[in-house]
Amino acid sequence: MYRHVIVPFDGVLEHRAVLAPGADLAWRCGAKVVIVTTNDSNDPDIEAILKSQAMQRSGSDADFWVDLGIDIDAALLRAAAHRDDPIICVTQRHRQGGLLKRRPSLTLLPERVLREAPCPVVVVGPEADVSRGLPFATLYVPVEPEVGGEAAAALAASWSLTFRVGVHLVASVAPDAGPGRTALALDAARELLARVQAVTPDVRLDVIETERPAAALAAIAGDDSDGVVMLGGTGGDEHTLLGPFAAEVVATCQRAVVFPPAS
């Protein structure tokens, strides 16, 4: 399915959190890990350490893509453009603040990657558990049209067939939605369920009543140590990378979040 798993490592320690999930995904695909850096990695000791980390779980070869003079976003996109069947893994992690404040802050998500990537992007959020790499047996997909449910379900169905994992569709209904709106939401969810079932039989639909659908999805997926969340898009605009739903899921979910190709 994927032949190259693209991961960043440009000297930012927080980027190390993506190496294990990336290597795990590469092992599942029989793919090669491509470590992208914008720093000069001519030091053989540094290269040996990075390659060892990437290969530790994957068992596949690792390549190094060194792009000096550009930012990591552009380097990741360039590496993906020159590799067959890529998938990009990135991370947003907590980091320590300044010497005086010592307050944790977050590394920036690679905005250009999420806006322009021609392939799926796996995001390892600040709360995501990476201690076991990227184990997944179930793909959790919100079905609401406003969060790109159809695009997420299509990608999940494809992954289900390739990796032989289950798909868990999650439909949310507001407590005060009323009978009419609830019925419409249920009809749309069942229609999407039928379309996914036509591709893969290993799919289920759960309908939950909640005022916070993003938090509910993150909690449901977070309870499954072998779960991965799939969203249909970032939901952002020209000013904000992630819309409210995607931002809350990425920020709070203990599992990795997968976005479909931007184009």
C-alpha positions in Angstrom: 0.0 0.0 0.0 2.8 2.4 1.0 6.4 1.9 0.0 7.9 4.9 1.8 7.1 6.2 5.3 8.4 9.8 5.5 9.4 11.1 9.0 11.1 14.3 10.1 14.1 14.6 12.3 15.9 18.0 12.1 17.5 18.0 15.5 14.3 18.7 17.5 14.2 16.1 20.3 10.4 16.0 20.1 10.6 14.6 16.6 12.0 11.4 18.0 8.4 10.5 19.1 7.5 9.9 15.5 10.3 7.5 14.7 8.7 4.4 16.5 5.2 4.9 15.0 6.8 5.5 11.5 9.0 2.4 11.8 6.0 0.3 13.0 3.9 1.5 10.0 6.8 0.7 7.7 7.0 -2.8 9.1 3.3 -3.4 8.5 3.6 -2.1 4.9 7.0 -3.7 4.1 8.1 -0.1 3.3 11.2 1.9 3.8 11.6 4.6 6.4 12.8 7.9 5.0 14.3 10.1 7.7 14.1 13.8 6.6 16.4 16.3 8.1 17.3 19.9 7.3 20.5 19.7 9.3 23.9 18.5 8.0 24.0 14.9 9.0 27.5 14.1 7.8 28.4 12.9 11.3 28.4 9.1 11.0 27.7 8.6 14.7 24.5 10.7 14.5 23.4 8.8 11.3 24.0 5.5 13.0 21.9 6.4 16.0 19.0 7.7 13.9 19.1 4.7 11.6 19.2 2.3 14.5 16.1 4.0 16.0 14.2 3.8 12.8 15.1 0.2 12.0 14.7 -1.1 15.6 11.0 -1.9 15.1 10.6 -1.9 11.4 13.2 -4.3 10.2 13.3 -2.5 6.9 16.0 -0.3 5.4 16.2 3.4 6.3 17.1 6.2 4.0 18.2 9.8 4.9 16.9 12.8 3.0 19.0 15.8 3.8 17.7 19.2 2.5 19.7 22.2 3.7 18.5 25.7 3.4 14.7 25.0 3.6 12.3 24.4 6.4 11.2 20.9 7.5 7.8 21.3 6.0 9.2 21.9 2.5 11.7 19.1 3.0 9.0 16.6 3.9 6.9 17.5 0.9 9.9 17.3 -1.4 10.9 13.9 -0.1 7.3 12.6 -0.6 7.3 14.0 -4.1 10.3 12.0 -5.0 9.2 8.7 -3.5 6.7 6.2 -4.8 3.6 5.5 -2.7 4.5 7.7 0.3 2.8 8.4 3.6 4.1 11.1 6.0 4.3 10.8 9.8 4.6 14.0 11.8 4.4 14.9 15.5 3.2 17.7 17.8 4.6 17.2 21.3 5.1 19.0 24.6 8.4 20.7 25.0 9.8 22.6 28.0 9.6 26.4 27.9 12.2 28.9 28.6 14.7 28.8 31.5 12.7 31.2 33.6 9.2 30.1 33.0 9.7 26.4 32.5 6.3 26.1 31.1 5.5 23.3 28.6 4.7 24.4 25.1 3.9 22.6 21.9 6.0 22.1 18.8 4.3 23.4 15.7 2.5 21.1 13.4 4.0 21.3 9.8 1.3 23.5 8.3 2.4 23.1 4.7 2.4 19.4 5.0 -1.1 19.1 6.2 -2.3 21.7 3.7 -0.5 20.3 0.6 0.5 16.7 1.1 -0.4 14.5 -1.9 -0.6 11.5 0.5 -2.0 10.6 3.9 -0.5 12.2 6.9 -0.3 10.5 10.4 -0.2 13.0 13.2 1.2 11.9 16.6 -0.4 14.4 19.0 0.9 15.7 22.3 -1.0 13.1 24.4 -0.5 10.1 22.0 1.1 7.1 23.4 4.1 6.1 21.3 5.6 3.5 23.6 4.3 0.7 21.4 4.9 2.3 18.0 1.7 2.4 16.0 -0.3 -0.7 16.9 -3.8 -0.6 15.4 -6.5 -3.1 15.0 -9.4 -0.7 14.8 -9.9 2.6 12.9 -12.2 5.1 14.5 -14.0 7.4 12.1 -16.4 10.2 12.8 -19.2 10.1 10.2 -20.5 13.7 10.3 -20.3 15.4 6.9 -18.9 18.6 8.5 -15.7 16.7 9.6 -15.3 14.9 6.3 -16.8 11.6 7.3 -17.0 10.3 3.7 -13.3 10.9 3.0 -12.2 9.4 6.3 -14.5 6.4 5.8 -13.1 5.7 2.3 -9.5 5.8 3.5 -10.5 3.6 6.5 -12.1 1.0 4.2 -9.0 0.9 2.1 -6.8 0.4 5.2 -9.2 -2.2 6.5 -8.7 -4.4 3.4 -4.9 -3.9 3.3 -4.1 -4.3 7.0 -7.0 -6.5 7.9 -8.3 -4.3 10.7 -11.8 -3.2 11.7 -13.6 0.1 11.1 -15.6 1.7 13.9 -17.8 4.5 12.6 -18.9 6.9 15.3 -22.0 9.1 14.8 -22.7 11.9 17.3 -26.1 13.3 18.1 -26.6 16.4 20.3 -29.0 15.9 23.2 -31.2 18.7 22.1 -31.1 17.9 18.4 -34.8 17.0 18.2 -36.4 14.0 16.5 -36.1 15.4 12.9 -32.4 16.3 13.0 -31.6 13.1 14.9 -33.4 11.0 12.2 -31.5 12.8 9.4 -28.2 12.2 11.2 -29.0 8.5 11.7 -30.0 8.1 8.1 -26.8 9.6 6.8 -24.7 7.5 9.2 -26.4 4.3 8.1 -26.0 5.2 4.4 -22.2 5.7 5.0 -22.2 2.4 6.9 -23.7 0.6 3.9 -21.1 2.1 1.6 -18.2 1.0 3.8 -19.7 -2.5 4.2 -19.7 -2.8 0.4 -15.9 -2.6 0.6 -15.1 -4.3 3.8 -17.4 -6.4 6.1 -15.4 -5.6 9.3 -17.3 -2.4 10.2 -19.6 -1.3 12.9 -21.6 1.9 13.7 -22.1 3.4 17.1 -24.4 6.4 17.7 -23.6 8.4 20.8 -25.5 11.3 22.4 -23.0 14.1 23.3 -22.5 17.8 23.3 -18.8 17.4 22.6 -18.4 15.0 19.7 -14.6 15.6 19.3 -14.0 14.8 23.0 -16.2 11.7 22.8 -14.4 10.4 19.8 -11.0 11.0 21.5 -12.2 9.2 24.6 -13.6 6.2 22.7 -10.5 5.7 20.6 -8.3 6.4 23.7 -9.8 3.5 25.5 -8.6 1.2 22.8 -4.8 0.7 23.0 -4.9 -0.7 19.4 -6.9 2.2 17.9 -6.2 4.9 15.4 -8.4 7.8 14.5 -9.1 8.8 10.9 -10.4 12.3 10.1 -11.6 13.4 6.7 -9.7 16.7 6.7 -8.2 19.4 8.9 -11.3 21.5 8.9 -9.2 24.6 8.9 -9.2 27.7 6.7 -6.6 30.1 5.3 -6.0 31.5 8.8 -6.2 28.4 11.0 -4.6 25.0 10.2 -7.0 22.8 12.2 -10.7 23.4 12.7 -12.2 23.1 16.2 -13.0 19.4 15.8 -9.7 18.3 14.4 -7.7 20.5 16.8 -9.5 19.0 19.9 -9.0 15.4 18.6 -5.2 15.9 17.9 -4.6 17.8 21.1 -6.4 15.3 23.4 -6.5 11.9 21.9 -4.1 9.2 23.1 -4.0 7.6 19.7 -2.5 8.7 16.4 -4.7 10.7 14.0 -4.6 10.1 10.2 -5.6 12.7 7.7 -6.3 11.8 4.0 -4.3 13.5 1.2 -4.8 17.2 0.9 -5.1 17.0 -2.9 
